Every structure is written in C-alpha cells, then in structure tokens.
Amino acid sequence: MVSIRRSRTSGDNGGYFGEALVACNLVSEAELEWGLASQFDLPYIFPDADAIDYEAAALVSPEWALAHLTLPIMKTADSLTVIVGSPMKTEAVDDLRSRTDLTIELALASPSKIRELIRQVYARAAAADEGGYQAPLELSEALGEMLHASSPRFGISARGARAAVWWDDAGTIRRRPLSGHWERDLERVLAPGPKSSVGGGARATWEGSLSRAGTATPVDVHFIRDESGVEYLFHPGQSASELQERFPPPSPGLVSEIRLLARSGKARFVVTSAPETLGHGLLPHLPELLLDPAWRGIYINAADRPAAAEAFSHRLSDDPSAWATEIEPLRAFRFDVVTVDLAGGMSDWPASALDVASVAFLLWGTDDDFGPAYEAGIRWHLHIAEQNGGDLEWTLEPLNA
C-alpha cells in the first residue's frame, strides 16, 4: 500500500506528498484524511459545534486554535480530547499537555471542518457570555453588529411596545432589545421603506437597500404582521459594491476568521500581494472589505500613493529613521484599525505602528525579511494574489519569522 502521510516532498516546488496526490487528483481530500487517520490509528470524526464542550474549548484562545488548527472538544477529570488537522501537530499537543497536565486523546478532522468549528464555537461562547441586562440598541448600532458578523440573515421582532433585533452570527442567534425609535430609523435607512412597501397589508416581500456609514447593502425583505406585532426578515443580497468589483473580497469563512481575531484583540497582519503593486492599491480598503466601514481607520504611507485619496491618510516624511517617532503621536487618537504602506527602515517602525490601533495591516514585500514584523508582535500573514480574469486568491496563515 502507498503511504499518503503528509510528509514533505523534495524538489523545486516543495509541499506535502499527500497534498500533491490531491492536487493531481490521485486521491480525494477525504481519502487523504481517512488514510492519515488509519495510519496513525486515530478516529476520524465529523464533530458538530453543538456537541463541543465549551469548557474544553475555553482552554485555548481562538487565535491559538486558528494558528494550530487544533481544538479541544471534550474534557474529563484526567483527559482532554483534541481534534487536529494533522497527526504531526506535536508542538500544539505538547503545549496542551504541559498547560493542562492532562492525558491528550487525539482525533482527526479535516482542516476546513476545524476552521468552521473554531468560528462557530467561539461565536457561541461569546453569545453565552452576553447574559444579563443588555441596554437597548439604536437600529444603526444593531445594523453594525449584523453586518460586522457577515450575517446571512437578521430580523426585527416587535410585540406591542417591545422590540428586539436578532442576527445569525456563525450559526449562533444573537438577540438584543431595540430602542423605541426603531420604526422611524428603519424608514430612514431602508429604501424603499416599509410605509410604501407594506401599506396596510399583513404580508409583504420586496427588494431594498440598507444604508449605513455611507455604504448601501442590498437586501431581500420579508414582512408579516398580526394583531400582536410584526416580524421583519432580511437576507443581504449578493450584489457587489464598486469596491468589491475592483477588489473581489475573500470567502465569508476567511472574513469570519479575521473578524474573530479582531474581536479577540489579536488581529495584526503582515500583508503581501502578487503582484506587489496590487497591495499598494488594495491596502487602504482592507478595513471596509474585511471588517466594517464604520470602523475608524487611518492609512499611513510615505510615498505619493494614489490610494491615499480614497482613505483617511497620514503621510510621513522621506526619512525612514524618523518614522517611528512620527507615528508615535497617532496613538492618542485611538483608531480602530491602521493600514501601513512603508518601505525600508524596518528596524523600529512596525512596533510603533501596532500601537496606533488594535487591528493592523502592514504591507510587506514578499522577498523581505518577516523577522521585524514577528519581533513586533505580528503573528498572521495575509496574502492576496491576482488570478487570471481578475479574481483574487486570499490566504491567511500563521506568520513564521
């Protein structure tokens, strides 16, 4: 029998032998994972987020889980069951063993399934922590939460004078009470509004557009009413904005992972692109494409970049040795996100840039040393490559120094 272990191949292209077999269509991804599980005598499982022990998952941060593609799923008095995408994850397993002093039981799952589980489990854990009193949201705030979560569906439920908003956050339904002016606000941000679309009817369906922070989101709207209250259901449309036409965004899964990292306070990325000119034009737009247009962002550069006119920008001097000092005063403004397009002088400015905001995207040359970025505290590498036909391929991986 041919071994399909994920061992490194030699040659010009490198990579893993098992992955090469998949790329050549000699085996399927599922067959590869089953083969790995069989060789290492591990169970191959299809875990569901509802069956995961949150106490076990809470032993690691979402950043750690994504970086290692490893997730604890069940904890007993003396053992911890952990799913891994590869049985070669010895470093992650050793880390868990030393920090918990428990016997580690391994199970194998596909990397894509583990990524999906991480997004769902930590989203649900965050929802569980939201218990207790919750102040009513303004409708604009609620829309921000929905759009920030890339929710595939959200709605408004009203019974008498009480109203609440709900949204689907990676499989978890979140709910918050709405302020008393939500009907007026909905009429203002939804076009066409309910007055013209519903009239006196008990049911209605129409295509509309939600406006927020200068951005319009197409939505399909469903409405029902009876004597006790009303229900609105919104499905965001798939129409691309002008920005998305220029720069096709990544998959919803990758966007969800970046937002998960942003919520955990660990969203700091080195950004590379192919061709490198793509990065100069795309970088200032990453907050809108990946996070939320309402986030307060600043774009730092030291060259005459055309993209600087499309974002709130701060231009530095031509002296790289002064960049760290020039960036320092920006900390006081407490921006939500910073994007940085600087070249050369990489000895000290990255650390200063990371102090400007909790979320940071630093453009880097593909052939440049990642050491200064790693030393500054960046642990994620976002790469964007232009494909034939203008599509973009986005990949997110842990940063290696």
Legacy VTK file of the C-alpha trace (Angstrom):
# vtk DataFile Version 3.0
C-alpha trace
ASCII
DATASET POLYDATA
POINTS 401 float
0.000 0.000 0.000
1.251 3.506 -0.832
1.689 5.719 2.224
-0.087 9.063 1.952
1.379 10.587 5.102
1.691 14.373 4.964
5.477 14.259 4.701
7.451 16.963 2.926
8.419 16.292 -0.659
11.705 17.347 -2.178
12.138 19.252 -5.404
11.603 22.764 -6.644
8.007 23.138 -5.506
8.196 21.598 -2.026
4.892 20.881 -0.291
3.438 17.724 1.213
3.256 14.401 -0.593
-0.385 13.817 0.373
-1.332 17.281 -0.814
0.463 16.613 -4.091
-1.643 13.465 -4.572
-4.804 15.526 -4.024
-3.588 18.212 -6.444
-3.002 15.519 -9.090
-6.492 14.067 -8.461
-4.982 10.721 -7.492
-6.852 10.770 -4.169
-9.622 12.980 -2.785
-9.176 15.182 0.276
-11.499 12.857 2.215
-9.493 9.787 1.168
-6.295 11.508 2.271
-7.711 12.314 5.715
-9.116 8.799 6.149
-5.726 7.365 5.170
-3.924 9.553 7.696
-6.320 8.546 10.449
-5.826 4.877 9.608
-2.028 5.099 9.542
-1.879 6.825 12.923
-4.684 4.713 14.435
-6.768 7.800 15.196
-10.538 8.235 14.986
-11.650 10.383 12.043
-14.607 12.428 13.246
-17.216 14.872 11.961
-17.836 16.971 15.086
-20.803 19.289 15.467
-20.496 22.636 17.244
-23.459 21.805 19.496
-21.630 18.730 20.838
-18.401 20.531 21.780
-17.576 21.072 25.440
-17.153 24.844 25.830
-15.115 24.324 28.990
-12.612 22.353 26.925
-12.556 24.875 24.055
-12.033 27.724 26.540
-8.649 26.241 27.461
-7.245 27.906 24.340
-7.850 31.241 22.644
-9.424 31.464 19.183
-6.111 32.837 17.909
-4.247 29.792 19.232
-6.847 27.416 17.790
-6.684 29.005 14.337
-2.901 29.198 14.355
-2.536 25.498 15.185
-5.777 24.238 13.577
-6.261 22.383 16.849
-9.325 22.475 19.105
-10.047 20.812 22.476
-13.556 19.356 22.290
-14.060 17.320 25.494
-12.574 17.428 28.982
-12.760 14.880 31.786
-11.036 14.754 35.153
-7.865 13.261 33.693
-8.043 13.551 29.895
-8.601 16.071 27.120
-9.873 15.093 23.677
-8.426 17.291 20.945
-9.149 17.393 17.219
-6.262 18.183 14.896
-5.970 18.668 11.168
-2.747 16.671 11.105
-1.333 13.993 13.446
2.016 15.783 13.096
0.816 18.653 15.339
3.246 17.666 18.087
4.060 21.217 19.205
0.418 22.121 19.795
-0.286 18.824 21.573
2.787 19.200 23.781
1.676 22.723 24.681
-1.772 21.493 25.741
-0.296 18.618 27.709
2.046 20.913 29.652
-0.544 23.608 30.391
-3.329 21.203 31.470
-1.344 18.260 32.887
-3.970 16.002 31.273
-3.689 12.953 29.058
-4.285 14.116 25.470
-6.549 11.966 23.303
-6.274 12.859 19.602
-8.913 12.715 16.884
-8.542 13.756 13.256
-10.833 16.058 11.280
-10.409 17.935 8.029
-8.722 21.340 8.339
-11.720 23.034 6.717
-14.066 21.453 9.258
-11.831 22.518 12.144
-11.768 26.106 10.856
-15.559 26.116 10.651
-15.845 24.692 14.160
-13.498 27.309 15.590
-15.602 30.097 14.098
-18.843 28.609 15.430
-17.637 27.536 18.869
-16.096 30.867 19.843
-19.014 32.825 18.402
-21.399 30.765 20.543
-19.174 31.107 23.587
-19.250 34.887 23.147
-23.033 34.783 22.865
-23.264 32.756 26.078
-21.204 35.426 27.864
-23.676 38.133 26.874
-26.182 37.109 29.530
-27.671 39.563 31.986
-29.055 43.011 31.345
-28.494 44.399 27.871
-29.121 48.044 27.104
-31.367 48.647 24.063
-29.546 49.286 20.810
-30.224 52.014 18.322
-31.100 50.478 14.965
-27.894 51.826 13.402
-25.843 50.094 16.121
-27.738 46.857 15.546
-27.091 47.037 11.802
-23.402 47.444 12.573
-23.416 44.244 14.649
-25.225 42.330 11.906
-23.028 43.499 9.071
-19.866 43.085 11.154
-20.788 39.426 11.646
-21.439 38.975 7.888
-24.810 37.642 8.966
-26.656 35.691 6.253
-29.980 36.636 7.868
-31.210 39.029 10.502
-34.513 40.435 11.620
-36.663 42.605 13.865
-39.398 41.265 16.139
-41.902 43.650 17.753
-44.674 42.818 20.204
-46.576 45.840 21.373
-44.105 48.440 22.660
-41.280 45.900 22.922
-38.924 45.297 20.005
-35.776 43.253 19.567
-33.264 42.635 16.838
-31.678 39.255 16.115
-28.957 38.058 13.766
-27.170 34.872 12.772
-23.526 35.018 13.868
-21.711 31.923 12.507
-24.640 29.694 13.449
-25.414 31.414 16.767
-28.563 33.528 17.006
-27.817 36.725 18.927
-30.602 38.947 20.303
-30.663 42.497 21.643
-33.528 44.836 22.596
-34.139 47.813 20.311
-34.724 51.417 21.321
-38.201 52.909 20.945
-37.364 54.853 17.760
-36.500 51.872 15.594
-39.506 52.267 13.231
-38.547 55.831 12.387
-34.919 54.798 11.891
-35.851 51.833 9.695
-37.864 54.113 7.426
-34.793 56.320 7.102
-32.159 53.635 6.338
-34.258 51.191 4.247
-35.185 52.153 0.686
-37.909 51.657 -0.257
-39.199 51.865 3.293
-41.984 49.881 4.975
-44.606 52.613 4.589
-44.542 52.448 0.810
-43.859 48.706 0.562
-46.244 47.287 3.166
-49.148 49.701 3.305
-51.931 48.133 5.339
-51.180 44.561 4.328
-50.340 41.637 6.592
-47.582 40.260 4.347
-45.056 41.802 2.004
-41.821 40.953 0.227
-39.580 43.391 -1.591
-36.026 44.136 -2.658
-34.440 47.065 -0.886
-31.221 48.678 0.195
-29.947 49.331 3.737
-27.745 52.407 4.080
-25.204 52.701 6.845
-21.941 54.617 7.225
-22.113 55.672 3.590
-22.406 52.087 2.359
-25.540 50.574 0.794
-26.230 46.860 1.297
-28.846 45.221 -0.964
-31.373 43.137 0.996
-34.405 40.948 0.375
-37.054 41.973 2.902
-39.873 39.743 4.205
-42.622 41.174 6.413
-45.527 39.608 8.327
-47.978 41.189 10.780
-50.870 40.216 13.025
-52.790 41.962 15.807
-49.993 41.438 18.355
-46.936 42.610 16.438
-44.679 42.481 13.369
-41.727 40.484 12.063
-39.073 41.622 9.588
-36.611 39.199 7.986
-33.652 40.478 5.958
-31.379 38.497 3.652
-28.360 40.518 2.457
-28.070 40.422 -1.317
-25.052 39.337 -3.283
-24.693 42.441 -5.445
-21.108 43.617 -5.399
-20.240 47.184 -4.477
-17.962 49.264 -6.695
-15.091 48.491 -4.317
-15.808 44.745 -4.486
-15.847 44.967 -8.264
-12.323 46.396 -8.110
-11.096 44.049 -5.396
-13.124 40.798 -5.115
-13.295 40.010 -1.372
-12.303 36.687 0.230
-14.683 33.910 1.192
-17.102 34.532 4.085
-15.165 31.930 6.097
-11.893 33.837 5.872
-13.680 37.122 6.648
-15.212 35.446 9.701
-11.775 34.305 10.914
-10.299 37.788 10.548
-13.223 39.269 12.486
-12.834 36.595 15.145
-9.221 37.643 15.551
-10.298 41.297 15.643
-12.740 40.582 18.480
-10.009 38.766 20.393
-7.678 41.750 20.052
-5.098 39.774 18.060
-5.808 40.989 14.524
-2.343 42.064 13.421
-1.291 41.075 9.943
1.606 41.239 7.553
0.090 41.709 4.091
1.817 40.564 0.923
0.499 40.566 -2.624
1.259 39.264 -6.079
1.903 41.387 -7.980
3.255 43.723 -5.308
1.567 46.714 -6.982
-1.787 45.149 -6.035
-1.033 45.654 -2.350
-0.450 49.389 -2.696
-3.916 49.922 -4.156
-5.753 47.393 -2.005
-4.281 48.094 1.435
-6.321 51.223 2.372
-9.549 49.359 1.569
-8.930 46.284 3.740
-10.941 47.655 6.714
-14.036 48.097 4.538
-13.608 44.779 2.717
-12.803 42.682 5.798
-14.199 44.496 8.832
-16.774 47.281 8.859
-16.901 50.651 7.054
-17.900 52.301 10.347
-14.541 51.452 11.952
-12.302 54.479 12.412
-9.240 53.783 10.338
-6.083 55.558 9.259
-3.798 54.817 6.321
-0.108 55.585 6.928
2.243 55.967 3.967
5.430 57.738 2.957
5.065 57.952 -0.811
2.754 59.602 -3.296
0.209 56.783 -3.398
-2.980 57.421 -5.418
-4.900 55.282 -2.908
-4.217 57.880 -0.201
-7.024 59.994 -1.651
-9.501 57.151 -1.007
-8.910 56.794 2.730
-8.215 58.919 5.782
-4.453 59.200 5.394
-1.337 60.390 7.187
1.831 60.856 5.159
5.215 60.533 6.819
8.480 62.198 5.840
11.007 60.735 3.430
13.324 59.820 6.311
12.790 56.182 7.417
14.788 56.749 10.594
12.139 59.256 11.755
9.084 57.114 11.022
8.761 55.551 14.473
8.851 58.994 16.090
6.353 60.441 13.583
3.903 57.575 14.154
4.030 57.891 17.949
1.565 60.859 18.288
-1.150 58.925 16.405
-1.604 56.603 19.405
-3.620 59.256 21.249
-6.396 59.164 18.621
-7.220 55.527 19.463
-8.112 54.415 15.939
-9.905 51.099 15.443
-7.698 49.949 12.572
-4.485 51.070 10.924
-3.127 50.166 7.485
0.557 50.881 6.843
2.346 51.112 3.474
6.004 51.875 4.202
9.158 50.593 2.553
12.610 50.271 4.052
13.760 51.225 7.550
12.033 48.218 9.095
14.040 48.237 12.304
11.667 50.057 14.637
8.556 51.489 12.942
6.442 48.276 12.987
6.203 48.300 16.789
5.118 51.958 16.752
2.520 51.285 14.056
0.963 48.476 16.090
0.379 50.906 18.955
-1.881 53.081 16.780
-4.806 50.604 16.722
-5.740 47.130 17.963
-6.227 45.943 14.358
-3.324 46.490 11.985
-2.426 45.570 8.400
1.227 46.197 7.477
2.177 45.860 3.811
5.354 43.848 3.319
7.435 42.840 0.341
7.186 39.153 -0.497
11.001 38.859 -0.509
11.556 40.976 2.620
12.548 39.547 5.973
9.484 38.901 8.180
11.676 38.999 11.301
10.973 42.655 12.256
7.219 42.072 11.927
7.372 38.940 14.061
9.504 40.652 16.681
6.975 43.494 16.818
4.235 41.010 17.720
2.547 40.185 14.406
1.533 36.549 14.150
-0.589 36.395 10.962
0.232 36.547 7.268
-2.449 37.628 4.791
-1.504 37.039 1.146
-3.543 38.262 -1.820
-2.718 37.018 -5.309
-4.296 38.171 -8.548
-5.554 35.323 -10.709
-6.295 35.145 -14.417
-9.504 37.018 -15.114
-9.005 39.485 -12.273
-10.143 37.292 -9.380
-8.187 37.451 -6.139
-6.971 34.490 -4.106
-6.791 35.274 -0.368
-4.896 33.089 2.094
-4.455 33.516 5.852
-1.703 31.614 7.653
0.289 31.960 10.865
3.360 34.133 10.354
6.706 32.399 10.561
9.696 34.559 11.386
LINES 1 402
401 0 1 2 3 4 5 6 7 8 9 10 11 12 13 14 15 16 17 18 19 20 21 22 23 24 25 26 27 28 29 30 31 32 33 34 35 36 37 38 39 40 41 42 43 44 45 46 47 48 49 50 51 52 53 54 55 56 57 58 59 60 61 62 63 64 65 66 67 68 69 70 71 72 73 74 75 76 77 78 79 80 81 82 83 84 85 86 87 88 89 90 91 92 93 94 95 96 97 98 99 100 101 102 103 104 105 106 107 108 109 110 111 112 113 114 115 116 117 118 119 120 121 122 123 124 125 126 127 128 129 130 131 132 133 134 135 136 137 138 139 140 141 142 143 144 145 146 147 148 149 150 151 152 153 154 155 156 157 158 159 160 161 162 163 164 165 166 167 168 169 170 171 172 173 174 175 176 177 178 179 180 181 182 183 184 185 186 187 188 189 190 191 192 193 194 195 196 197 198 199 200 201 202 203 204 205 206 207 208 209 210 211 212 213 214 215 216 217 218 219 220 221 222 223 224 225 226 227 228 229 230 231 232 233 234 235 236 237 238 239 240 241 242 243 244 245 246 247 248 249 250 251 252 253 254 255 256 257 258 259 260 261 262 263 264 265 266 267 268 269 270 271 272 273 274 275 276 277 278 279 280 281 282 283 284 285 286 287 288 289 290 291 292 293 294 295 296 297 298 299 300 301 302 303 304 305 306 307 308 309 310 311 312 313 314 315 316 317 318 319 320 321 322 323 324 325 326 327 328 329 330 331 332 333 334 335 336 337 338 339 340 341 342 343 344 345 346 347 348 349 350 351 352 353 354 355 356 357 358 359 360 361 362 363 364 365 366 367 368 369 370 371 372 373 374 375 376 377 378 379 380 381 382 383 384 385 386 387 388 389 390 391 392 393 394 395 396 397 398 399 400
